[in-house]
Amino acid sequence: MLLPLEGVIDLHLLRADPSEVTRALARRGVDANLIEDIVELDVVHRSLLQRQETLRAEVKAISKEVGAAKKAGDETAAAALAEQSRRLGAEEREAAHEAELAGVALRNELLVLPNIPSSETPDGLGEADNVECSRWWPGSESGAPEPRYEEFQRVPHWEIGEQLGLLDLERERQNFLARCFLFSELKDHNFSERLEVMPSNNTVMPTKRSDLRPWCSPRP
């Protein structure tokens, strides 16, 4: 089955103006050879599809001729036409297979092609080249001052959890489950006694079990 040719770049735009797409994506570091390869692959894919449709039409036409020959009592002609139909049918199936392979290859190339940047987007190699247009914070519309945060407020939550002894990141690194946070042996046993993992939705619920040492796998 042929997969739909989906991508962030409209294939019709690539066909209509490949030079403009090449120029625009060069701003994002896309090699012009990649665009050329996609355009050529698109030509091959459409050519194979056309060949497949032509062979299919020929098979249908010959099938009607086979029926007409049999109706006229000409078994020799019917047998010859049937053999020709089988041969063309095999060619049609091969052409369909080749068209599907070309379509998959084209789709894979389109999926890695990035979007065309806006003409208002400045060129740059990294975040240092970004242009800051505006800032927003709660109350900024009414004139509230921009909030300031102390350094201790900028610490990632996983580091806070490790500092408090709530998370054991070293054990987590050794665990085969991706993004799985393990609770360490908590000094606050009252806290551990009130936790319970619900595997169905990865939430933590209250419990009274005193032997619980839970782990939590957050959603990706």
C-alpha positions in Angstrom: 0.0 0.0 0.0 1.3 3.4 -1.0 1.8 5.8 2.0 0.5 9.3 1.6 3.3 11.8 0.6 3.1 14.1 3.7 5.7 16.6 4.8 6.0 20.1 6.1 6.9 21.3 2.5 4.1 21.2 0.0 5.2 19.0 -2.8 3.3 21.2 -5.3 5.5 24.1 -4.2 8.6 22.0 -4.8 7.4 21.2 -8.3 6.4 24.7 -9.2 9.4 26.6 -7.8 12.3 24.4 -6.6 14.8 27.3 -6.9 12.8 29.4 -4.4 12.5 26.5 -2.0 16.3 25.9 -2.3 17.1 29.5 -1.6 14.7 29.7 1.4 15.9 26.5 3.0 19.6 27.4 2.5 19.0 29.9 5.3 18.4 26.8 7.5 21.5 25.0 6.3 19.7 22.6 4.0 22.0 21.4 1.2 20.8 22.3 -2.3 21.6 18.7 -3.4 18.9 17.4 -1.1 16.3 19.5 -2.8 17.5 18.4 -6.2 17.4 14.7 -5.1 13.8 15.2 -3.9 12.7 16.8 -7.2 14.3 14.0 -9.2 12.8 11.4 -7.0 9.4 13.0 -7.5 9.8 12.8 -11.3 10.7 9.1 -11.0 7.8 8.4 -8.7 5.3 10.0 -11.0 6.7 8.3 -14.0 6.4 4.9 -12.4 2.8 5.7 -11.3 2.0 6.6 -14.9 3.5 3.4 -16.2 1.5 1.4 -13.7 -1.7 3.1 -14.7 -1.0 2.6 -18.4 -0.3 -1.2 -17.9 -3.5 -1.5 -15.8 -5.5 0.1 -18.5 -4.0 -2.3 -21.1 -4.8 -5.3 -19.0 -8.4 -4.2 -18.6 -8.7 -3.6 -22.3 -7.2 -7.0 -23.2 -9.5 -8.7 -20.7 -12.5 -7.4 -22.6 -11.0 -8.6 -25.9 -10.6 -12.1 -24.3 -14.2 -12.1 -23.4 -15.2 -11.0 -27.0 -13.0 -13.7 -28.6 -14.5 -16.4 -26.4 -18.0 -15.2 -27.3 -17.1 -15.4 -31.0 -15.8 -18.9 -30.5 -12.2 -18.0 -31.4 -10.4 -20.0 -28.6 -7.0 -19.5 -30.2 -7.2 -15.8 -30.2 -8.7 -15.9 -26.7 -5.8 -18.0 -25.4 -3.2 -15.6 -27.0 -4.9 -12.6 -25.5 -5.1 -14.2 -22.1 -1.4 -14.9 -22.2 -0.7 -11.3 -23.1 -3.0 -10.2 -20.3 -1.1 -12.3 -17.8 2.2 -11.0 -19.0 1.1 -7.4 -18.8 -0.5 -8.1 -15.4 2.9 -9.2 -14.0 4.5 -6.1 -15.4 1.8 -4.0 -13.8 2.4 -5.5 -10.4 6.1 -5.0 -10.8 5.5 -1.4 -11.8 3.2 -0.9 -8.8 5.9 -2.3 -6.5 8.6 0.0 -7.9 6.2 3.0 -7.6 5.5 2.2 -4.0 9.3 1.9 -3.2 9.9 5.3 -4.9 6.9 6.8 -3.0 8.3 5.6 0.3 11.7 7.0 -0.5 10.2 10.3 -1.5 8.1 10.5 1.6 11.1 9.8 3.8 13.0 12.6 2.2 10.1 15.0 2.6 9.7 14.2 6.3 13.2 15.4 7.1 12.9 18.6 5.1 12.3 21.5 7.4 9.8 24.3 7.1 10.5 27.4 5.0 11.5 30.2 7.4 9.5 33.4 7.5 11.0 36.3 5.6 10.9 38.2 8.9 13.1 35.7 10.7 16.7 36.9 11.0 19.5 34.6 9.9 21.7 33.1 12.5 23.6 30.1 13.6 22.4 29.9 17.2 20.4 31.5 20.0 22.8 34.3 20.3 21.6 35.5 16.9 18.0 35.6 17.9 16.3 39.0 18.0 14.1 39.6 21.0 10.8 41.2 19.9 9.0 41.5 23.2 8.6 40.0 26.7 5.5 39.0 28.6 4.8 38.2 32.3 1.7 38.2 34.4 0.5 41.8 34.8 2.8 43.2 32.1 -0.2 44.7 30.3 -1.2 46.7 33.4 2.4 48.0 34.0 3.5 45.4 36.6 7.3 45.2 36.9 9.1 42.2 35.4 9.6 39.6 38.1 13.1 38.8 39.3 14.2 35.4 40.4 17.0 34.5 42.8 19.5 31.8 41.7 18.0 29.2 44.1 14.7 29.6 42.3 16.3 28.7 39.0 17.3 25.2 40.0 15.7 22.4 38.0 13.1 20.4 39.9 15.0 17.1 39.5 18.1 18.7 41.2 15.9 19.9 44.0 14.4 16.4 44.3 17.9 14.9 44.5 19.1 17.4 47.0 16.1 16.7 49.3 16.8 13.0 49.0 13.5 12.4 47.2 15.0 11.2 43.8 17.8 8.8 43.2 19.0 9.8 39.7 22.0 7.5 39.7 19.8 4.5 40.2 17.5 5.9 37.5 20.4 6.1 35.0 21.0 2.4 35.5 17.3 1.6 35.0 16.3 0.4 31.6 13.0 2.4 31.8 13.4 5.7 30.0 12.5 8.8 32.1 11.9 6.7 35.2 12.5 8.5 38.5 13.2 6.3 41.5 12.5 7.4 45.1 15.5 6.8 47.3 15.4 5.5 50.8 13.6 8.4 52.3 14.6 9.8 55.7 11.0 11.1 56.1 9.3 7.7 56.5 6.0 9.4 57.0 6.3 10.7 53.5 7.1 7.3 52.0 4.2 5.7 53.9 1.8 8.1 52.3 2.7 7.3 48.7 1.5 4.7 46.3 2.2 4.4 42.6 -0.7 3.8 40.3 0.8 2.1 37.2 -2.3 2.6 35.1 -1.8 6.4 34.8 1.6 7.0 36.5 0.2 9.0 39.4 1.0 8.9 43.1 -1.9 8.3 45.5 -2.1 8.2 49.3 -1.6 4.9 51.1 -0.9 3.6 54.6 1.5 0.9 53.6 4.6 1.2 55.7 6.8 -1.1 53.5 6.4 1.0 50.4 9.4 2.3 48.5 7.8 3.6 45.3 9.1 4.6 42.0 7.4 6.9 39.5 7.7 6.9 35.7 6.5 10.3 34.5 4.7 10.6 31.2 6.9 11.6 28.2 
